[in-house]
Amino acid sequence: MSSAEDIKAGAGPFSPFERMVAWRYLRSRRKEAFISVIASISFVGIMLGVATLIIVMAVMNGFRAELLTRILGVNGHVVVQPIDRPLDDYAEVAARLNDVDGVRYAIPLVEGQVLASGNVGRGTGALVRGLREEDLARIDLVAGNVRNGTLDGFDAGEGVAIGVRMAETLGLAVGDVITLTSPEGDVTPFGTVARQKAYPVTAIFQVGMSEYDATIVFMALSEAQLYFNAEGRAQTIEVFVDDPDAIDALKPAIEAAARRPLFLIDWRQRNETFFSALEVERNVMFMILTLIVLVAALNIISGLIMLVKDKGHDIAILRTMGATRNAILRIFVMTGAAIGITGTLAGVVLGVVICLNVESIRQFFSWLSGTTLFNPELYFLSQLPAKMDVGETVSVVVMALVLSFFATLFPAWRAARLDPVEALRYE
């Protein structure tokens, strides 16, 4: 069978003949080395663009999820504050709030800012949180991450629990003494005297969020009431719920169960600015990194246009042998789409591998450069998180494939419109 008959026999859309020609155009030849280089650059560009998008989005998602878990793991989802009178019936109110459907537990608190000092002759700002031993045991993020010491007998003794970063900063270990100085001291005839008292360190915890590990001091509620002149009352009650996103539906039930006027602040109001900034940064990063994929798609256009010019004689011969314009169009669409599809799939594989090993990679480059990458003091977390979202990853893949497909249309259309007579005349 002749070549013309081969073309007519396999003239169906995306036939073996069309795939064979498209594959031959993808293969590198010595005289087509420059075109092959452009195709390789396009492939690498799409691969890196897709991988970068997946990695950055996963890190941003992980960053938000980890911060949310730690912030809501230590702080309540709803903060209940008294309005008309002090919260001297905190035990009864907390017990009633615990009975509300959807409420995990309610914790009475006494809080205050202090200056903490230890064995190294320097101090640091700290937030003292006074709560009952049974309530501290409910906060799994703290009670489940005690690195040294114990929380047993927390109410009975005068000891405190501090974070691991505070212990490092102040040079403290379990059994050492931490000195707390409060500016809200006792009033004397000579003015207000700052209150200062030393407490033994009975436990050192590690939440994994540097801000909490460096600043929070947990103290027994009764001791905090004495220290901050709040005997017999609590300042707030923090309510932890089963579903933080359904907090609006629980607010009326919480107010009704309290049986007294209260002011409620939920976790979204307390952290609105912070999480809004994270969301804006995430969206902007997605838009910027999408340009990488767009640039790679433009490389496909330039590579195919040069390929069309180089293959003008071949296209003319195919046309004179019976290949239709649609067949030529499909051949060059397949040629360009192959670059886009393989580059996208390689980018997905690369992105997933890096996301699954992002912390190990961070540690390797930290060791290699001798510097601290992802400093916990700046980024709040002690590890670099990555959380891939299936829907988001699929959207990145679809976007890359669509851009790659559209990038092939113009060069393929030019190839299909090529006049075989003109191409052969100037050959």
Number of C-alpha atoms within 10 A of each C-alpha: 6 7 11 14 12 13 21 15 12 14 18 12 13 15 15 13 19 24 17 12 15 21 15 12 21 18 10 14 12 7 9 14 12 15 21 19 13 18 26 17 17 27 26 20 24 33 28 22 27 29 29 22 26 31 25 20 25 23 20 23 20 18 21 19 15 21 19 14 14 17 18 17 16 17 15 22 25 26 21 26 18 18 11 9 9 15 21 15 11 22 16 11 20 20 15 16 25 20 14 17 12 19 20 15 20 27 27 23 22 23 20 17 19 22 18 24 23 22 16 11 8 12 19 15 16 21 17 26 19 26 24 18 18 13 15 20 15 15 17 13 20 24 18 13 13 20 15 16 15 16 21 13 12 23 18 11 14 17 24 26 28 29 26 25 22 27 23 13 16 20 16 22 21 18 13 15 19 24 16 23 21 18 14 16 16 13 11 8 6 6 9 12 14 12 16 15 12 17 17 18 23 23 24 26 25 22 25 22 22 21 18 24 23 24 22 18 25 23 27 25 26 20 22 23 21 11 21 19 13 17 14 14 19 26 20 19 24 23 23 24 22 13 12 18 11 11 19 10 10 17 15 10 15 24 16 14 17 18 11 13 14 18 12 16 16 19 18 16 9 13 12 11 10 11 15 12 10 15 14 11 12 17 12 12 15 17 11 11 17 18 12 19 29 19 16 26 28 18 22 31 24 18 23 28 20 17 22 21 16 14 15 20 20 15 23 20 16 19 21 13 15 16 20 16 18 15 22 24 21 24 26 31 23 23 24 30 22 18 25 31 21 16 26 29 18 19 26 25 14 18 25 18 13 18 22 16 12 19 14 13 14 16 17 13 13 14 12 9 10 9 11 12 14 16 14 16 13 10 15 18 22 17 19 21 21 25 20 20 14 9 9 14 21 13 13 23 20 13 17 26 23 15 19 30 20 17 24 28 19 16 25 26 17 17 26 24 13 20 14 18 13 12 17 14 8 7 7
